[in-house]
Amino acid sequence: MLPLILGIESSCDDTSAAVVRGTRLLSNVIAGQSVHKDYGGVVPELASRAHQQNIVPVVSQALQKAGIAVADLSAVAFTNGPGLMGSLLVGVSFAKGLSLATDLPLIAVNHLQGHVLAHFIDDDEALPHPQFPFLCLLVSGGHTQILKVESPLCYHIIGQTIDDAAGEAFDKCAKVMGLPYPGGPVIDQLAAQGNVHRFAFAKPSVPHLDYSFSGLKTSFLYFLRDQQKINPHFIEENLPDLCASLQHTIIQILLHKLQLAVKQTGIKEIAIAGGVSANAGLRNALKTYGIQNGWQTYLPPLRYTTDNAAMIAVTGYFNLLAGHTAGLDTVPLARIS
């Protein structure tokens, strides 16, 4: 019988718990936090307080939906980092308490590995899994990386951002346009109505396979400032085209380096992961690149692109198979390689 793993995710502003048997998903419960919309970004103190309120009912509901009791579990997997320290502490502390009370093994999970291994979650609508080795473009609010994935637990970073992440660029540019938080999904929706070629924005020149988005973000801000001096209503009159052109530029930057990575490695199994992998423009562009270049592309189901405990539980399963467990002295890490 395959082991039953409880996964706990609390790295940012979503409290989530999930149960898997092997890689088969039995339940996945997520409690979001709408309070941050009033502040234009995640407020760490408010996030940690909400996690404290949500963690017990979310875990209880996940166990109930899976139809199991705590005594049936084989191990508890939890996000150990990276993330907001206060948020991580809630999930880590809960997992330790449960382990102390039940003698269940603890499994510390790297949140970024979780995003990659979301491709291996099996449910009723499971898609084909990437074949090892594969390249994964990991794109989120805090990270932009190209990974060479040799096996479930063996990764090599072959390219990454040297400053802002792609998700940051989306959110910060959305904020200067007066769009609500989180800005990335709003830009994606508006971009569908706009002309991607209406405005041209400079693309950074960064060596090797690394990325940079701070220059694009700054130049976009100055462009808007200059245009509004001429026409105070410039943003509202051109919003869809601004969003479409900005999104097109970010996607082109992302996929240009991914294309170079394919040429350098010869690997044509290509996956994307992370919150920005929900972006419709990026998903469609990757499909097109795949057809044009003979790649086998893998898009994670939308329900597993954002932070969720299903990916943590599945990553915990692979760690358990490898004998990787954690002690009660494990501490959360805001930054982790």
C-alpha positions in Angstrom: 0.0 0.0 0.0 1.4 3.4 -1.0 2.0 5.9 1.9 -0.6 8.5 2.9 1.0 12.0 3.1 -0.5 15.1 4.6 0.8 18.2 3.0 0.8 21.7 4.6 1.5 24.9 2.6 1.7 28.3 4.3 4.5 30.1 2.5 2.7 33.3 1.7 -1.0 34.2 1.9 -2.8 30.9 1.2 -3.3 28.3 3.9 -3.6 24.9 2.3 -3.7 21.2 3.3 -3.9 18.2 1.1 -3.7 14.4 1.3 -2.1 12.1 -1.3 -1.7 8.3 -1.5 1.6 8.1 -3.4 1.0 10.7 -6.1 -2.8 10.2 -6.2 -4.6 13.3 -4.8 -7.4 12.5 -2.3 -8.1 16.1 -1.1 -6.8 19.6 -1.5 -8.2 22.5 0.5 -7.1 26.1 0.2 -8.1 29.2 2.3 -7.2 32.5 0.6 -6.8 35.9 2.2 -8.7 38.8 0.6 -7.5 41.3 3.2 -4.3 42.1 1.3 -6.2 43.6 -1.7 -6.8 46.8 0.4 -3.0 47.3 0.7 -1.9 46.5 -2.9 0.3 43.6 -1.7 0.7 40.9 1.0 1.1 42.3 4.5 3.3 39.7 6.3 1.8 40.3 9.8 -1.8 40.0 8.5 -0.9 36.9 6.6 0.6 35.1 9.6 -2.5 35.9 11.7 -4.8 34.6 9.0 -2.8 31.4 8.8 -3.2 30.9 12.6 -6.9 31.1 12.2 -7.1 28.9 9.1 -4.6 26.1 9.7 -6.7 23.8 12.0 -10.0 24.0 10.0 -8.2 23.6 6.7 -6.3 20.5 7.9 -9.5 19.0 9.4 -11.4 19.6 6.2 -8.6 18.0 4.1 -8.6 14.8 6.2 -12.4 14.7 6.1 -12.6 15.1 2.4 -9.9 12.3 2.0 -12.0 10.1 4.2 -9.1 9.3 6.6 -8.1 9.9 10.2 -4.8 11.2 11.5 -4.0 7.6 12.6 -4.0 6.5 8.9 -1.3 9.0 7.8 2.3 7.8 7.0 4.0 11.3 7.3 3.5 15.0 7.4 5.1 17.2 4.7 5.3 20.9 5.1 6.7 23.9 3.3 10.0 24.8 4.9 10.8 27.7 2.6 11.2 30.0 0.8 8.5 32.3 1.9 7.4 34.8 4.5 8.9 33.9 7.8 5.8 34.5 9.9 3.6 32.5 7.5 6.1 29.6 7.3 6.3 29.4 11.1 2.6 28.7 11.3 2.8 25.7 9.0 6.1 24.4 10.4 4.9 24.7 14.0 1.6 22.9 13.2 3.4 20.1 11.5 5.9 19.7 14.4 3.0 19.7 16.9 1.2 17.0 14.9 4.4 14.9 14.7 5.0 15.2 18.5 1.4 14.1 19.2 1.4 11.2 16.7 5.1 10.2 16.1 4.5 10.8 12.4 7.7 11.4 10.4 8.3 15.0 9.2 9.2 15.9 5.7 10.6 19.4 4.9 9.7 20.5 1.4 11.3 23.2 -0.8 8.3 25.3 -2.0 10.0 25.7 -5.5 10.4 22.0 -5.9 6.7 21.7 -5.1 5.8 23.9 -8.0 7.9 21.8 -10.4 6.5 18.5 -9.1 2.9 19.8 -9.4 3.2 18.2 -12.9 3.2 14.8 -11.1 -0.1 15.2 -9.2 -2.5 12.5 -10.3 -6.2 13.2 -10.1 -9.3 12.5 -12.2 -8.1 15.0 -14.8 -4.4 14.1 -14.7 -2.4 15.2 -17.7 0.8 13.4 -19.1 3.8 13.9 -16.9 7.1 15.3 -18.3 9.8 12.8 -19.0 13.2 13.1 -17.2 15.3 15.0 -17.9 13.2 18.1 -18.7 13.6 21.8 -18.6 11.2 23.8 -16.4 10.6 27.5 -16.6 9.6 28.4 -13.0 7.9 31.7 -13.0 6.3 33.3 -9.9 6.0 36.5 -8.0 9.3 36.0 -6.3 11.3 33.6 -8.6 12.1 33.3 -12.3 14.4 30.3 -13.1 15.2 27.8 -15.8 15.8 24.4 -14.2 17.2 21.3 -15.7 15.3 18.6 -13.9 17.1 15.2 -13.8 14.8 13.4 -11.4 12.1 14.3 -8.9 14.7 15.5 -6.4 17.6 16.5 -8.7 17.7 20.0 -10.1 20.2 22.3 -11.7 19.5 26.0 -12.0 20.9 27.0 -15.5 19.3 30.5 -15.6 17.6 32.9 -13.2 16.7 36.5 -12.6 19.4 38.8 -11.3 16.8 41.2 -9.9 13.0 41.3 -10.1 11.0 38.2 -11.0 8.5 38.2 -13.9 5.6 38.1 -11.4 7.0 41.2 -9.7 7.2 43.0 -13.0 3.5 42.2 -13.7 2.3 43.3 -10.3 4.4 46.5 -10.0 3.5 47.6 -13.5 -0.2 46.9 -12.8 0.1 49.1 -9.7 1.4 52.1 -11.6 -1.5 51.7 -14.0 -4.0 51.8 -11.1 -5.0 48.1 -11.4 -6.0 46.1 -8.3 -3.7 43.5 -6.6 -2.7 40.9 -7.7 -2.0 42.7 -10.9 -0.8 39.8 -13.1 -4.2 38.2 -13.6 -5.8 41.6 -14.4 -3.2 42.4 -17.0 -3.7 38.9 -18.5 -7.5 39.6 -18.8 -7.1 43.1 -20.3 -4.3 41.9 -22.7 -6.8 39.7 -24.4 -8.6 42.8 -25.6 -5.5 44.8 -26.7 -3.0 45.0 -29.5 0.4 43.5 -28.6 2.2 45.6 -31.2 0.7 49.0 -30.2 3.7 49.9 -27.9 7.3 48.7 -28.0 9.2 48.3 -24.8 13.0 47.7 -24.5 14.2 44.1 -23.8 17.2 43.7 -21.4 20.5 42.4 -22.6 21.6 39.9 -20.0 24.4 37.4 -20.6 23.9 33.6 -20.7 20.5 32.3 -19.6 19.8 34.8 -16.8 16.9 37.2 -16.7 16.4 40.8 -15.6 13.0 42.6 -15.3 13.9 45.7 -13.2 14.9 47.7 -16.3 11.6 46.9 -18.1 9.6 47.8 -15.0 11.5 51.2 -14.6 11.3 52.1 -18.3 7.5 51.3 -18.3 7.1 53.7 -15.3 8.9 56.5 -17.1 7.0 55.9 -20.3 3.7 56.3 -18.5 4.9 59.4 -16.7 6.0 61.0 -19.9 2.8 60.1 -21.8 0.6 61.4 -18.9 2.4 64.8 -19.1 1.0 65.1 -22.6 -2.3 63.4 -22.0 -3.5 62.9 -18.3 -5.9 60.3 -19.5 -3.4 58.3 -21.4 -3.5 55.1 -19.2 -7.3 54.8 -19.1 -7.6 55.5 -22.9 -5.0 52.9 -23.8 -5.2 50.3 -21.0 -5.8 47.1 -23.0 -3.1 48.0 -25.5 -0.7 48.8 -22.6 -1.4 45.5 -20.9 -1.1 43.5 -24.2 2.2 45.1 -25.2 3.7 44.8 -21.7 2.6 41.1 -21.4 3.9 40.3 -24.9 7.3 41.8 -24.0 7.6 39.8 -20.7 6.6 36.6 -22.5 9.1 37.2 -25.3 11.9 37.7 -22.7 11.0 34.5 -20.9 10.7 32.3 -24.0 13.8 33.7 -25.7 16.0 32.5 -22.9 14.1 29.2 -22.7 14.8 28.7 -26.4 18.5 29.3 -25.8 18.4 26.7 -23.0 16.9 24.1 -25.3 19.7 24.8 -27.8 22.4 24.5 -25.2 21.0 21.3 -23.5 19.4 19.6 -26.4 16.4 18.8 -24.1 13.0 19.2 -25.8 10.8 18.2 -22.9 9.6 21.6 -21.6 7.4 22.4 -18.7 6.4 25.6 -16.9 5.4 26.0 -13.3 4.6 28.7 -10.7 1.9 31.3 -10.3 2.7 33.0 -13.6 2.3 29.7 -15.4 -1.5 30.5 -15.1 -1.0 33.4 -17.5 -3.0 32.7 -20.7 -0.6 34.6 -22.9 2.4 32.6 -21.6 0.6 29.3 -21.9 -0.5 30.0 -25.5 2.9 31.3 -26.5 4.6 28.1 -25.1 2.3 25.9 -27.1 3.1 27.9 -30.2 6.9 27.7 -29.5 6.5 24.0 -28.9 4.9 23.4 -32.3 7.4 25.6 -34.1 10.4 24.0 -32.5 9.4 20.4 -32.0 9.2 20.6 -28.2 7.0 18.4 -26.0 5.4 21.0 -23.8 3.6 20.5 -20.4 1.3 23.0 -18.8 0.2 22.5 -15.2 -3.5 22.5 -14.6 -4.6 26.0 -13.5 -5.7 24.7 -10.1 -2.1 23.7 -9.3 -0.3 26.8 -10.6 -0.9 28.9 -7.5 0.3 27.9 -4.0 -1.3 24.7 -2.9 -0.6 21.8 -0.5 -1.2 19.1 -3.2 2.2 19.9 -4.7 3.8 19.9 -1.2 2.3 16.5 -0.4 3.4 14.9 -3.7 6.9 16.4 -3.2 6.8 14.9 0.3 6.1 11.5 -1.2 9.1 11.6 -3.4 11.2 12.7 -0.4 9.9 9.9 1.7 10.8 7.4 -1.0 14.3 8.7 -0.9 14.5 8.5 2.9 14.6 12.2 3.4 12.9 13.1 6.7 13.3 16.1 9.0 13.8 16.5 12.7 11.9 18.6 15.3 14.8 21.0 15.2 14.0 22.0 11.6 13.5 25.7 11.2 11.7 27.6 8.4 13.9 29.5 5.9 12.7 32.7 4.2 15.4 32.1 1.5 16.4 28.7 0.3 18.3 27.5 -2.7 
